[in-house]
Amino acid sequence: MEFFHLNTLQTLRGQLAQHYQLYQAQTDGEGEVHWDVCHRDAELLQPANLPLSSPKQLFFPERDNVFVFDGECFRETLPMPAPFALVGVSSCDLKAIAYQDQFFADDPYYQARRKQALLVGIDCLTPCENGFCNSVDAGPGVDTTCADIILHPQPDGQFLMLVCSEKGHSACANLLLPHGSDNAFQQRQKNIDDCVTQFQQDAALLQGIEDITRERVPLQLWEDAGLQCLSCSGCTSLCPTCSCYATRDQPSATGEITQQRFWDSCLFESFQREASQHNPSHEAGERVFRFWNHKFSAATMDEFGRYGCVGCGRCEQTCPGVIGAVSLLKRIANHAKPDAGCS
């Protein structure tokens, strides 16, 4: 890893634009923040302005054609995207991409896009609303194993730039930048540590996570939470680590049939319904339990090396039933009892 002094973001953008389509979180006309194609003079938003939607849609689209049948032959429809760079990805979203990289490791559609991507992360210096990334090992500083390039904002509007991978080095090969000082590198860690102290140190969140992991949440609590769940799928759509999908056939006027996969939600009543109509998650409380168990269970930690939640707080922001992560974890911490059972 090398680190450099970057005077202006335009220098990096100009270099990357020679080989990559640039994407960045940008504010639309209504004040909402979304990932979109980056204009050269677009303002780089700090991670405290976390986009409501995560970058997962660029690797795992909401709708994706997987093959076409013309009556005689099946044709695979693997995507062939041009190289693209995501500029200014927060630490929690980068951890989520690393999580999805494992989940979709053998998925050719995801990997076709992922291999074309360059990830430019940005360190968080201020906690975002409802965020608790520091409690689940997902921030606020960008993990150097999760990004190709990391930008660390400095008070004068300039950046310390860390180049963390071979892809990052290749992308910056023609940039003539002064090396950053050891003091600047050490100051980065100090700034990240200072950011950690700004988070609300709420022991209830950690307690709630432990109660789910140790399976000591009362069944009644899940049933009560199920009554508040509207099955709107807002949390699963916005969650950067959710990956449930279903498939459907789309006939065309020419007689071809395209199989399309699309985002699904484990909080929908029909998600686990079998052909026999048996449904192991018929009750809403069972579905809410299943969702959060997949985020914080010991099995998830064993398989992926981390929890399936990166503490971005998007579910808290969008849930009309007030059972997003922050609200629910605090509620669990206040009610869970040892060996209460949850199924």
C-alpha positions in Angstrom: 0.0 0.0 0.0 1.2 3.5 -0.8 -0.2 6.9 0.2 -0.1 10.2 -1.6 -1.2 13.8 -1.2 -4.1 14.6 -3.6 -4.5 18.3 -4.1 -7.9 18.2 -5.8 -10.4 15.5 -6.6 -10.5 16.6 -10.2 -7.0 15.3 -10.7 -8.1 11.8 -9.7 -11.4 12.0 -11.6 -9.6 13.1 -14.8 -7.3 10.1 -14.6 -10.0 7.6 -13.9 -12.3 8.9 -16.5 -9.8 7.9 -19.2 -10.6 4.2 -18.5 -13.7 4.1 -16.4 -17.3 5.3 -16.4 -17.6 7.2 -13.1 -20.4 6.8 -10.6 -20.9 8.9 -7.5 -23.5 9.6 -4.8 -25.3 12.8 -6.0 -28.2 14.9 -4.8 -31.2 15.1 -7.2 -33.6 18.0 -7.6 -35.7 16.9 -4.6 -32.7 16.7 -2.2 -32.5 12.9 -2.3 -29.1 11.3 -2.6 -28.7 8.5 -5.2 -25.9 6.7 -7.0 -25.6 8.0 -10.6 -23.2 8.7 -13.4 -20.8 11.3 -12.1 -20.4 14.7 -13.8 -16.9 16.0 -13.8 -17.7 18.9 -11.6 -20.0 17.1 -9.2 -19.5 17.7 -5.5 -18.0 14.8 -3.6 -20.5 14.1 -0.8 -19.2 13.1 2.6 -20.4 9.7 3.9 -22.7 11.5 6.5 -24.9 12.1 3.3 -25.3 8.3 2.9 -27.4 7.6 -0.2 -30.7 5.9 0.7 -30.0 3.2 -1.9 -26.7 1.3 -1.7 -24.3 0.5 -4.6 -25.5 -3.2 -4.7 -27.8 -2.4 -7.6 -24.7 -1.9 -9.8 -23.7 -5.5 -9.2 -27.0 -7.2 -8.4 -29.6 -5.2 -10.4 -33.2 -5.1 -9.3 -34.1 -6.9 -12.5 -31.7 -9.0 -14.5 -32.2 -11.2 -17.6 -30.3 -14.5 -17.1 -31.1 -16.4 -20.3 -33.4 -16.4 -23.4 -35.2 -19.5 -24.9 -36.1 -19.2 -28.6 -38.1 -22.4 -28.8 -35.0 -24.5 -29.6 -32.0 -23.2 -27.8 -31.2 -21.5 -24.5 -28.9 -18.5 -24.7 -27.1 -17.2 -21.7 -27.3 -13.4 -21.4 -24.2 -12.5 -19.4 -23.7 -8.8 -19.0 -20.7 -7.2 -20.5 -20.3 -3.8 -18.8 -17.6 -1.4 -19.6 -15.1 -0.7 -16.7 -16.7 1.6 -14.1 -15.5 3.3 -10.9 -17.5 4.1 -7.8 -16.1 7.2 -6.3 -16.7 8.0 -2.6 -18.1 4.7 -1.2 -18.6 4.7 2.5 -16.9 2.1 4.7 -20.2 0.3 5.6 -21.1 0.0 1.9 -17.7 -1.4 1.1 -18.0 -4.0 3.8 -21.4 -4.9 2.3 -19.8 -5.3 -1.2 -17.1 -7.6 0.3 -20.0 -9.6 2.0 -21.8 -9.9 -1.3 -18.6 -10.9 -3.1 -18.6 -14.0 -0.9 -22.3 -14.7 -1.3 -22.2 -14.3 -5.1 -18.7 -15.8 -5.5 -20.0 -18.4 -8.0 -22.6 -16.2 -9.7 -21.4 -15.3 -13.2 -23.8 -12.3 -13.5 -22.7 -10.6 -10.4 -19.0 -11.4 -11.0 -19.2 -10.1 -14.6 -20.0 -6.7 -13.2 -17.9 -6.9 -10.1 -14.7 -7.6 -12.0 -15.2 -4.4 -14.0 -15.5 -2.2 -11.0 -12.9 0.0 -9.3 -13.9 0.9 -5.7 -12.8 4.3 -4.4 -13.7 4.6 -0.7 -13.9 7.6 1.5 -13.3 7.6 5.3 -16.2 8.8 7.5 -15.2 11.6 9.8 -18.8 12.2 11.2 -21.3 9.5 12.1 -24.4 9.4 9.9 -27.9 9.4 11.3 -29.0 6.0 12.6 -25.6 4.5 11.7 -23.8 2.1 14.0 -21.0 0.8 11.8 -18.5 0.9 14.6 -20.5 -1.7 16.5 -20.4 -4.3 13.7 -16.9 -3.9 12.4 -17.9 -1.9 9.3 -16.4 1.6 9.9 -16.1 4.5 10.2 -12.6 4.1 8.5 -12.4 2.2 5.3 -10.9 -1.2 5.6 -7.9 -1.3 3.2 -8.9 -4.8 2.1 -12.3 -3.6 0.9 -11.3 -0.8 -1.5 -8.8 -0.2 -4.4 -8.3 3.5 -3.4 -9.2 5.3 -0.2 -9.7 9.0 0.1 -9.2 10.7 3.5 -10.6 14.2 3.6 -8.4 16.9 5.1 -9.5 20.2 6.6 -8.2 22.3 3.7 -10.3 20.4 1.2 -7.5 18.2 0.0 -7.1 14.5 0.5 -4.7 11.8 1.7 -5.0 9.1 -1.0 -4.3 5.5 -0.1 -3.7 3.1 -3.0 -4.5 -0.4 -1.7 -4.6 -2.9 -4.6 -3.0 -3.8 -7.9 -6.1 -2.5 -9.7 -5.8 0.8 -7.8 -2.1 1.1 -8.6 -2.9 0.4 -12.3 -5.6 3.1 -12.3 -3.3 5.7 -10.8 -0.2 4.7 -12.8 0.1 8.0 -14.7 -0.6 10.3 -11.8 2.4 12.2 -10.6 1.5 12.9 -7.0 3.8 13.7 -4.0 3.9 10.9 -1.4 2.0 11.6 1.8 3.9 12.0 5.0 4.0 9.5 7.8 2.4 12.2 10.0 -0.5 12.5 7.6 -1.0 8.7 7.7 -0.9 8.7 11.5 -3.3 11.6 11.5 -5.8 9.6 9.4 -6.0 7.0 12.2 -6.4 9.7 14.8 -9.2 11.3 12.8 -11.0 7.9 12.5 -10.6 7.3 16.2 -12.0 10.7 16.9 -15.0 9.9 14.8 -15.6 6.7 16.8 -15.9 8.7 19.9 -18.7 10.8 18.3 -21.0 7.7 17.9 -23.6 7.2 20.6 -22.0 4.6 22.7 -25.2 2.6 23.2 -24.6 -0.7 25.0 -28.1 -1.7 24.2 -27.3 -2.2 20.5 -24.4 -4.6 21.3 -26.6 -6.3 23.9 -29.4 -6.8 21.3 -27.0 -8.2 18.8 -25.7 -10.7 21.4 -29.2 -11.7 22.4 -30.0 -12.6 18.8 -26.7 -14.4 18.3 -27.2 -16.4 21.5 -30.9 -17.2 20.6 -32.4 -15.7 23.8 -35.0 -13.4 22.3 -38.5 -14.3 23.6 -40.9 -15.7 21.0 -43.5 -13.1 22.0 -41.1 -10.3 21.0 -40.8 -11.6 17.5 -44.6 -12.0 17.3 -45.1 -8.4 18.4 -42.6 -7.1 15.9 -44.4 -9.1 13.2 -47.6 -7.2 14.0 -45.7 -4.0 13.2 -44.2 -5.3 9.9 -46.1 -4.1 6.9 -44.2 -6.4 4.5 -43.3 -3.3 2.4 -39.8 -4.7 1.6 -38.3 -1.3 2.2 -35.7 -2.7 4.6 -34.7 -5.6 2.3 -34.5 -3.4 -0.8 -32.3 -0.8 0.8 -30.2 -3.2 2.8 -26.8 -3.4 1.1 -26.3 -7.1 2.1 -29.8 -8.5 1.3 -29.6 -10.8 -1.7 -33.0 -12.6 -2.0 -34.3 -13.0 -5.5 -37.0 -14.9 -7.5 -37.3 -15.7 -11.2 -40.1 -15.3 -13.8 -40.5 -15.9 -17.5 -41.1 -12.9 -19.7 -42.6 -13.9 -23.2 -42.0 -11.6 -26.1 -43.9 -10.8 -29.3 -41.4 -12.8 -31.3 -42.0 -16.0 -29.3 -38.8 -15.9 -27.3 -39.0 -16.3 -23.5 -36.6 -14.5 -21.3 -36.0 -15.7 -17.8 -35.6 -12.7 -15.5 -34.5 -12.7 -11.9 -35.7 -9.9 -9.6 -35.3 -8.8 -6.1 -37.5 -10.6 -3.6 -38.0 -10.3 0.1 -38.0 -12.8 2.9 -40.5 -10.6 4.6 -43.2 -11.4 2.0 -45.7 -14.0 3.0 -45.2 -16.0 -0.2 -41.4 -16.1 0.0 -41.0 -19.6 1.5 -44.4 -21.0 0.4 -43.9 -24.4 -1.3 -45.7 -25.9 -4.2 -47.7 -28.0 -1.7 -48.8 -24.6 -0.2 -47.0 -25.5 3.0 -45.3 -22.3 4.3 -42.7 -22.6 7.1 -42.9 -18.8 7.6 -46.6 -18.2 7.4 -46.7 -15.9 10.4 -45.2 -12.4 10.2 -43.3 -12.9 13.4 -41.5 -16.0 12.0 -40.5 -13.9 9.0 -39.1 -11.1 11.1 -37.2 -13.6 13.2 -35.8 -15.2 10.1 -34.7 -11.9 8.6 -32.8 -10.7 11.8 -31.4 -14.2 12.5 -29.8 -14.1 9.1 -28.2 -10.8 10.0 -26.9 -11.6 13.4 -26.8 -15.4 13.9 -23.7 -17.3 14.8 -24.1 -19.3 11.6 -23.8 -16.1 9.5 -20.6 -15.1 11.4 -19.2 -18.6 10.9 -19.9 -18.6 7.1 -18.9 -15.0 6.2 -16.5 -14.0 9.0 -18.8 -11.1 10.0 -22.5 -10.3 10.7 -24.8 -9.7 7.8 -25.5 -6.2 9.0 -23.1 -3.3 8.4 -24.8 -0.8 10.6 -25.8 1.6 7.8 -29.1 2.4 9.4 -31.1 2.5 6.2 -33.7 0.1 7.6 -34.2 2.4 10.5 -34.7 5.3 8.2 -37.3 3.7 5.9 -39.3 1.3 8.2 -42.8 2.7 8.8 -43.4 0.0 11.5 -40.5 1.3 13.6 -38.7 -2.1 13.7 -35.5 -1.0 11.9 -32.2 -2.2 13.4 -31.7 0.5 16.0 -35.2 0.4 17.3 -35.5 -3.4 17.4 -32.1 -4.0 18.9 -32.8 -1.7 21.8 -36.2 -3.3 22.3 -34.6 -6.8 22.3 -32.0 -5.6 24.8 -34.7 -4.4 27.2 -36.8 -7.6 26.9 -34.6 -10.6 26.1 -34.1 -13.2 28.8 -31.6 -16.0 29.1 -32.7 -19.2 27.3 -36.0 -17.6 26.3 -36.3 -19.4 23.0 -37.1 -17.8 19.7 -38.8 -20.4 17.5 
